[in-house]
Amino acid sequence: MKIDKSEQIFLVLVPHRDTRLVLRDYSETLLKAGFTGAYSFPWAAPLASLSRPLEKQELKNIAHTFRKSANDGKFHAEGAYAMPFPPEEKNSFLYGPRLDFSIPKDLFGDNTGNLFPTVIIGACLLPGGRNETALPCPPTLSFSAAAVANMFWQSVRPSSQDTKKDAYGYKWKIGKLIWLPKKAR
């Protein structure tokens, strides 16, 4: 069987481990409720698709920008939301708590990245057409410790005609974390 692989690069916001533990518990609740995609995505918020990985200094500049943009120095997530992920595919939807966070439109001065209109922290990947209203409500989150990083994402789909239409898999790797500074400069 021939395998179709495609790799994409994203800028992600990664909450501190304490917040990720809360999200892990929520993903466990989703898995127990029958949503098998609960562990198909890292507990991070994709912010933009990138044409290339960002360098360390670029990530540091973004970390400082995000610290300034955070409400009272904190990030707040509440309610549930689903968006197509990867953005150009409609086969799967990323589901999780919506992050109340506005990303400055001029974050990228060149054609390096395309910002997502909505920011959510990944808790589950849902197949297209799945009704997310049946999902347990995500926890309300508030955190100040977070990092930015490149995330390398790969969809792996069988390309053979005789396999199931929805048979697919995902791989990801999150690059070096650049922590947001404690205070805005």
C-alpha positions in Angstrom: 0.0 0.0 0.0 1.3 3.4 -0.9 1.3 6.0 1.9 0.6 9.7 1.2 2.6 11.9 3.6 2.5 15.7 3.9 4.3 17.8 6.4 3.2 21.3 7.5 4.7 23.8 10.0 2.7 25.7 12.5 3.4 28.3 15.2 1.9 27.1 18.5 1.4 28.4 21.9 2.2 25.8 24.5 0.7 26.2 28.0 2.7 25.3 31.0 2.7 21.7 32.2 0.1 22.4 34.9 -2.4 23.6 32.3 -1.5 20.7 30.0 -2.3 18.3 32.9 -5.8 19.7 33.1 -6.2 19.4 29.3 -4.9 15.8 29.5 -7.6 14.9 32.0 -10.2 16.5 29.8 -8.9 14.5 26.8 -9.3 11.4 29.0 -12.9 12.4 29.6 -13.4 12.7 25.8 -11.8 9.3 25.2 -14.1 7.7 27.7 -17.1 9.4 26.0 -16.1 7.6 22.8 -14.1 10.2 20.9 -11.0 8.3 19.8 -9.2 11.4 18.5 -8.7 12.7 22.1 -4.9 12.0 22.0 -4.4 12.8 18.3 -3.2 16.4 18.9 -0.7 17.9 21.4 -2.2 20.2 24.1 -1.1 23.3 22.3 -2.9 26.2 20.5 -2.0 26.5 16.8 -1.7 30.2 16.0 -0.5 30.3 12.4 0.6 28.1 9.5 4.2 28.8 8.5 6.1 28.7 5.2 9.3 27.8 7.1 10.3 27.1 10.7 10.9 30.3 12.8 14.4 30.9 14.1 15.1 31.3 17.8 15.3 35.1 17.7 12.0 35.3 15.8 10.3 33.1 18.4 11.7 35.3 21.2 10.3 38.4 19.6 6.9 36.7 19.2 7.1 35.6 22.9 7.6 39.2 23.9 4.7 40.4 21.7 2.4 37.7 23.1 3.2 38.7 26.7 2.2 42.3 25.9 -1.0 41.0 24.2 -2.2 38.8 27.1 -5.0 40.2 29.2 -3.5 41.3 32.5 -0.6 39.0 31.7 -2.8 35.9 31.6 -4.4 33.8 28.9 -8.0 32.8 29.4 -9.8 29.9 27.6 -13.5 29.2 28.0 -16.2 27.4 26.0 -15.8 25.0 23.2 -14.9 25.5 19.6 -14.0 23.4 16.5 -12.1 24.4 13.4 -10.8 22.5 10.4 -7.3 21.2 11.0 -5.1 21.2 9.1 -6.8 24.4 7.8 -6.9 23.4 4.1 -8.5 20.0 4.9 -12.1 19.4 5.9 -11.6 15.8 7.0 -10.8 16.6 10.6 -11.6 19.3 13.1 -9.6 20.4 16.0 -11.8 20.8 19.1 -11.0 22.4 22.4 -11.4 25.4 24.7 -11.4 28.7 22.8 -8.5 31.0 23.8 -9.5 34.6 24.4 -6.4 36.0 22.7 -6.0 38.5 19.9 -2.9 38.1 17.8 -1.4 41.3 16.4 -2.1 41.3 12.6 1.4 42.5 11.9 3.1 39.6 13.7 4.8 38.5 10.5 6.4 41.3 8.5 6.8 39.0 5.5 5.0 36.0 4.0 6.3 33.7 6.7 3.0 32.9 8.2 -0.8 33.0 8.0 -2.6 33.7 11.3 -5.7 31.6 12.2 -8.8 33.6 12.9 -9.7 31.6 16.0 -7.3 30.3 18.6 -8.2 27.1 20.4 -6.2 24.7 22.5 -6.2 21.3 21.0 -8.0 18.6 23.1 -9.4 16.3 20.4 -9.4 15.7 16.6 -12.9 15.0 15.3 -13.6 13.4 12.0 -15.6 15.6 9.6 -19.3 15.6 10.2 -19.0 14.6 13.9 -21.3 16.6 16.1 -19.2 18.4 18.7 -22.3 19.5 20.8 -22.4 15.9 22.2 -18.9 16.5 23.7 -18.4 17.2 27.4 -17.8 20.9 27.9 -14.1 21.8 28.3 -12.7 23.2 31.5 -12.3 27.0 31.9 -8.6 27.8 31.9 -6.5 30.7 33.0 -2.7 30.7 32.8 0.2 33.0 32.5 3.1 30.6 31.9 3.3 29.6 28.2 5.8 29.1 25.4 5.9 29.5 21.7 7.4 26.9 19.3 7.4 25.5 15.8 5.3 22.4 15.4 5.9 20.0 12.6 2.7 18.2 11.6 2.3 15.3 9.3 -0.9 13.7 8.0 -0.4 10.1 7.0 -3.2 8.7 4.8 -3.3 5.5 2.8 -3.7 6.4 -0.8 -5.0 3.0 -1.9 -8.6 2.8 -3.2 -9.3 -0.4 -1.2 -8.8 1.1 2.3 -11.3 2.8 4.5 -12.0 6.4 3.5 -11.4 7.7 7.0 -8.2 5.7 7.7 -5.5 8.1 8.6 -3.0 9.0 11.2 -1.0 12.0 12.4 2.5 12.6 13.7 3.8 15.8 15.3 6.9 17.2 16.8 7.1 20.4 18.8 10.4 22.2 18.5 12.3 24.0 21.2 10.1 25.9 23.6 10.7 29.6 23.9 9.0 30.7 27.1 7.2 34.0 27.3 8.9 36.5 29.6 7.4 37.0 33.0 6.8 40.7 32.3 6.3 42.7 29.1 9.3 44.8 28.1 
